[in-house]
Amino acid sequence: MKQFFSSSLGLLRLVGFLEGLSFLVLLGIAMPLKYYFGQPAAVRAVGTAHGALFVLYCLLVIGAAVRYSWSWRKTALAFLASIVPFGTFWADMKLFREDKLAG
């Protein structure tokens, strides 16, 4: 766990995981609870957490892009990954891993 807090890339990977997980919970659990069972409280709670994690993820992507001199393509893919289900998990495997190995 210490590895995630020791660098900006580690923190990005951790927040990316949490953001992706919150997105899946929002889509797979909270939304069905709201629309099929009439319980909107789950969307309010999970949506708020997901929104905060989304903003933090975007800020961390900007920071990592500057720090590691990412190309526009890589930066755009990292942003795009945040709006696609399972995208942040893909980004962790394909985009962020190579910087982890290099740095």
Disulfide bonds with the S-S distance in Angstrom:
none
